[in-house]
Amino acid sequence: MTTFEEQLESIVGQKGVAVLKEVASSSGRSLADMVSLEELDETLGSIEVFSGVNRGPLNLLVLDEDGDEIDLDDL
Amino acid sequence: MATVDGEKAQKILMYLLTNGFKATNINKTGVEGLGFDIIAYLNSEGHTVTGDAENRLKVAKGGGMKGNTYSDQVSTPWADNAPIVAETFGGLTAYDIDNWTINTFPKIGAGVQKVRDKNGVVWPQGASKGMGGRNAKPESGFNRTGWDLINIQSIAETGSVDEGWVNEVRAGITTGVVGNSKYELGSACRTFGATIPVRTPLGRAVPSATPPSTPSATPAPAPVEEEEVEPAPAEPAPPSEFDEYFETDDLSVWWKNGDEIELPEPSERMVSTKAWNANGGKIPYPTDARLSVKLGTTREGAFNLEIFAVLLSSGKLDSDVYYEIMANSDSNMEPAIDADGEEYEVIQTPTVILSFYQGQAFIGIEGFGQVPATQGPNLFNYRDLKLVMDEPSAGGAITDVLVDGVSLREIVDAADGVYGFPFAGLEGLENRFKAGNYTDGGPGESAEEQASQALSAAYQTGYRKITHGPVEDIMADLSQLDETLLQPLALDFDTELDLDTQAAYFTLKFESTKDATNLFTGFNINDSSDSNQEEFLFPFDIRNLRPINEDKQVMDPAKRRDGEGIASIKVASKDKGSFTLEVGSKEYSVDLYTQFQMTSDDGTTILVPDLDERFEALDNQGQTLRGVVATSESGRPAIMVITGALDIRDIEKHLTAARRSSRLSGRYNSINELTGQVDTKTIMIQQDNNYYIVVGAGSKTYALKIRGD
């Protein structure tokens, strides 16, 4: 059984978790108060960023290995 | 010595008329006037003036004029050029003499009108019946030529004027006239303050001894002393377009015999936005189609019959003429209230309608029909009409008409609220009715009064001053426009597509970047040359769009995001054509239509494109995109119906890939150099105060949300 912190560590690394904990502490919050984690049982294939009329990044699509969209609307 | 009977008295009055003396100067006060002086003069010359003649010369009513009015005895025969005229004036006609009069006495010529005799020849009418020219005063005008006493004497003795005077008239001699004779009224034609020209009498002018006159309608020639001029042959005048319309009895009516005012048939057809844009809002209107323009109504500056009462009281109008006018002028009157709250009668305010048809403009007045319109001295003809219209999406109202490129509103406004019938028309009144063209002659003869007198005189010949306001309503039959300028007629959508195997495809053209959205077309990072159009496929694109219909209803079925919710798509079988559609590198044989009707399962219906050839929708970010559906070679919107499930799937994939490709930014994506595919696996995004990290690890995808507050 892995803890939330261990799970975070597996994603952003020890240094990443340390930074997050420091930021949470400076604002008087726990790591769990500041960070939430959504886990989806889909293998990420690619993340595509699309531009808008002003050429800046506008929206993105998260696709699985088959090129189908992974729905992050509930995040 | 001779006896002056009633007929000779009538002839003397007629002679006085030619010199501009009207009845109220013949009998000024009932006991005094030129007529009284002439009676005294004739008596002093030894003639016998009968009671009948005496009464006539006093212009006494009742028995004096034998029950007839002065008009019946004098001015009417004159205006009719009755035989008594030639008999009295040595064969001259009333027109001969009027022509001479207006050239000899400029003031008598004020208000000169052209009149037409029974042979259709046009003449100037000077001192004739009803004309404003009869304004000469005995105190200044009597015997100015030196001929008046000679002619009165001649008529008394022979029944006709002197031959010498007839010769001068025939020769057009206008010289040798004193400006003001300074005659002393009451002196029995004896006392003049000015030196009177000396004339040599030749004796009675014998009508049969002189050839009938055929004078010219043009102004008299230069004076030729004592020389008889061979009269020029009469030139037939051009036909007047207005003779049939002149009303000379009832001065309250605008005209008679007006043609029926036919208004354009109202039409529900509308100009398309595409045509409006292409023509800059100025839409060509066929010259052979009817167009009518209603003007506002106003009484400001209107002609008032009260002027005749003023003229009567100031001695400038015969009482019998006045009573005749007032007795007849009653069929087009309406009550008005003066400053004291008293009701009085005025000529009805006209409702003016200008009509344009087959290259000619007409002016109509409700209740009186229409007559040809003029602008200055010419008929108002045109070669080209354009409707100035509001944008169709803003209602498409007609705001002005360009007549040969000139704004009708400006033409009407420049007329300053007055239409002069028959001539000057939309340029307002003729110059002869404008005070600025007269010289101020003091009390009773101010420039304003002279202009009014001229107008009132012209009124008796049919002239009318018509007041109006600015352009109020423009009526056109838009169905007469070229079909390419119009929104299409409603179709009969009788054929329903099988949505499992058929779909409708079209290209939408955005007119500006404001009409596009971030999603459609976004910014095509790969091809900056053409981002002003986007292709759509229905029902597939219901997942990407929420179409908006003409009633501004948004089509938003419940399962839209899954690509469901379209109940039917219908086309009109009569509308069918064929076309080859190229999508990507593949060609598809499709059926071509101009419009389809789409209905969602919640009952919302939309026409694609709408009657204005446009399509509007919300994208999935809630932004509105709108544009015009691209056309085929026919110039009509091109709606392509694709048949075949596989073909439809192909096109869906192509559209998806094309949209993705066009917006996929190389700057924000990691592109695999070998595959050309995006291989970004991790991303961090800021949204408001929160940060999101999306990352893949093994067979899982993780999304971290880091709250910033």
Chai-1 contact restraints between the chains, C-beta under 6 A:
chainA,res_idxA,chainB,res_idxB,connection_type,confidence,min_distance_angstrom,max_distance_angstrom,comment,restraint_id
A,I11,B,V695,contact,1.0,0.0,6.0,A-B,restraint_1
A,I11,B,Y702,contact,1.0,0.0,6.0,A-B,restraint_2
A,M34,B,R707,contact,1.0,0.0,6.0,A-B,restraint_3
A,V35,B,I706,contact,1.0,0.0,6.0,A-B,restraint_4
A,S36,B,K705,contact,1.0,0.0,6.0,A-B,restraint_5
A,L37,B,L704,contact,1.0,0.0,6.0,A-B,restraint_6
A,E38,B,A703,contact,1.0,0.0,6.0,A-B,restraint_7
A,E39,B,K700,contact,1.0,0.0,6.0,A-B,restraint_8
A,E39,B,Y702,contact,1.0,0.0,6.0,A-B,restraint_9
A,L40,B,T701,contact,1.0,0.0,6.0,A-B,restraint_10
A,E42,B,T701,contact,1.0,0.0,6.0,A-B,restraint_11
A,T43,B,S699,contact,1.0,0.0,6.0,A-B,restraint_12
A,L44,B,G696,contact,1.0,0.0,6.0,A-B,restraint_13
A,L44,B,T701,contact,1.0,0.0,6.0,A-B,restraint_14
A,S46,B,V678,contact,1.0,0.0,6.0,A-B,restraint_15
A,S46,B,D679,contact,1.0,0.0,6.0,A-B,restraint_16
A,S46,B,T680,contact,1.0,0.0,6.0,A-B,restraint_17
A,I47,B,T680,contact,1.0,0.0,6.0,A-B,restraint_18
A,I47,B,I683,contact,1.0,0.0,6.0,A-B,restraint_19
A,E48,B,V678,contact,1.0,0.0,6.0,A-B,restraint_20
A,V49,B,S665,contact,1.0,0.0,6.0,A-B,restraint_21
A,V49,B,Y668,contact,1.0,0.0,6.0,A-B,restraint_22
A,V49,B,N669,contact,1.0,0.0,6.0,A-B,restraint_23
A,F50,B,R663,contact,1.0,0.0,6.0,A-B,restraint_24
A,S51,B,F523,contact,1.0,0.0,6.0,A-B,restraint_25
A,S51,B,I525,contact,1.0,0.0,6.0,A-B,restraint_26
A,S51,B,R663,contact,1.0,0.0,6.0,A-B,restraint_27
A,S51,B,S665,contact,1.0,0.0,6.0,A-B,restraint_28
A,G52,B,N518,contact,1.0,0.0,6.0,A-B,restraint_29
A,G52,B,G522,contact,1.0,0.0,6.0,A-B,restraint_30
A,V53,B,N518,contact,1.0,0.0,6.0,A-B,restraint_31
A,V53,B,G522,contact,1.0,0.0,6.0,A-B,restraint_32
A,V53,B,F523,contact,1.0,0.0,6.0,A-B,restraint_33
A,R55,B,F523,contact,1.0,0.0,6.0,A-B,restraint_34
A,P57,B,Y668,contact,1.0,0.0,6.0,A-B,restraint_35
A,L58,B,N518,contact,1.0,0.0,6.0,A-B,restraint_36
A,V62,B,V694,contact,1.0,0.0,6.0,A-B,restraint_37
A,I70,B,T701,contact,1.0,0.0,6.0,A-B,restraint_38
A,L72,B,A703,contact,1.0,0.0,6.0,A-B,restraint_39
A,L75,B,A703,contact,1.0,0.0,6.0,A-B,restraint_40
